[in-house]
Amino acid sequence: MLKFIRKYVKNESGATAIEYGLIAALVSVAAVVALQALGTSLNDMFTTVSTTLDSATTSAGGGGTPTP
């Protein structure tokens, strides 16, 4: 019985699995934060492009659907 307890105490495979889990969680959180920042940046960029195109078509006298 004492041999089994010593073997159980020396077993570190559970600790390794927990470490990998913590690393995966940290990478996931970093990815979510980065993608949220990227999404906000892309939204601002497309809003700017849309506003610029709208003002360009209005000042050019356009505004309708072009006819082929």
PLY file of the C-alpha trace (Angstrom):
ply
format ascii 1.0
element vertex 68
property float x
property float y
property float z
element edge 67
property int vertex1
property int vertex2
end_header
0.00 0.00 0.00
2.84 2.39 0.83
4.36 1.71 -2.58
1.08 2.71 -4.28
0.91 5.99 -2.32
4.50 6.87 -3.22
3.79 6.17 -6.87
0.65 8.33 -6.72
2.52 11.23 -5.09
5.31 11.10 -7.71
2.84 11.02 -10.61
2.98 14.46 -12.27
0.89 13.79 -15.37
-2.09 15.60 -13.84
0.04 18.67 -13.15
1.26 18.67 -16.74
-2.30 18.48 -18.05
-3.31 21.40 -15.84
-0.37 23.45 -17.11
-1.36 22.78 -20.71
-4.93 23.75 -19.86
-3.78 27.03 -18.33
-1.63 27.80 -21.37
-4.54 27.08 -23.71
-6.81 29.34 -21.65
-4.25 32.16 -21.73
-3.82 31.86 -25.50
-7.61 31.85 -25.94
-8.04 35.01 -23.88
-5.25 36.75 -25.81
-6.85 35.74 -29.12
-10.27 37.05 -28.07
-8.81 40.39 -26.98
-6.81 40.74 -30.20
-9.78 39.86 -32.41
-12.04 42.32 -30.59
-9.51 45.10 -31.14
-9.16 44.09 -34.78
-12.94 44.03 -35.21
-13.29 47.53 -33.78
-10.51 48.79 -36.04
-12.07 47.20 -39.12
-15.48 48.64 -38.25
-14.00 52.15 -37.97
-12.15 51.72 -41.26
-15.23 50.54 -43.19
-17.31 53.35 -41.68
-14.73 55.88 -42.88
-14.64 54.38 -46.37
-18.44 54.29 -46.56
-18.74 57.92 -45.46
-16.09 59.02 -47.95
-17.78 57.17 -50.81
-21.19 58.55 -49.87
-19.89 62.11 -49.84
-18.02 61.56 -53.13
-21.12 60.28 -54.93
-23.29 63.06 -53.50
-20.85 65.82 -54.49
-20.45 64.32 -57.97
-24.19 64.49 -58.55
-24.61 60.75 -58.41
-26.44 58.88 -55.73
-28.41 56.46 -57.84
-27.64 53.04 -59.15
-25.40 53.25 -62.21
-26.99 52.06 -65.43
-25.00 49.78 -67.71
0 1
1 2
2 3
3 4
4 5
5 6
6 7
7 8
8 9
9 10
10 11
11 12
12 13
13 14
14 15
15 16
16 17
17 18
18 19
19 20
20 21
21 22
22 23
23 24
24 25
25 26
26 27
27 28
28 29
29 30
30 31
31 32
32 33
33 34
34 35
35 36
36 37
37 38
38 39
39 40
40 41
41 42
42 43
43 44
44 45
45 46
46 47
47 48
48 49
49 50
50 51
51 52
52 53
53 54
54 55
55 56
56 57
57 58
58 59
59 60
60 61
61 62
62 63
63 64
64 65
65 66
66 67
